[in-house]
Amino acid sequence: MKEVYKIFISSDGFEILVGNQARDNDYLTFKVASPQDFWFHVAATPGAHVIVRNPDKLKRLPKQTLGEAASLAAYHSKSRKGGQVAVSYTQRQNVRKERGAPAGQVILKEHKIAKANPQAEI
């Protein structure tokens, strides 16, 4: 079976999962991620869904992990060469999919924005 996401470990020890393609993004977001995990995606640009595992059900991620996840989301998007970009993030429970929506397309109930420079590794 092909790998549907990449795994990174943040400086704070959090597992970060990065989707490979639109269909993989849906699988990662809706089958792998738990409601309290954090979800990242570059705003208004095609790219990977990025999940930060949150087994301790924290309300906020450590600043370093948040920045690393946002940088990975920026790198794994069409904005990779665009310098600093806006990355939307929220807990997975705030992400939903409309019936019939294309693979990878979601709606956010609420989210925040982090500014990030694309980075391939953390």
Buried (B, 14 or more C-beta within 10 A) or exposed (E): EEEBBBEBEBEEEBBBBBBBBBEBBBBBBBEBBEEBBBBBBBBEBEBBBBBBBBEEEBEEBBEEBBBBBBBBBBBBBEBBEEEEBBBBBBBBBBBEBEEEEEEBEBEBEEBEEBEBEBBEEB
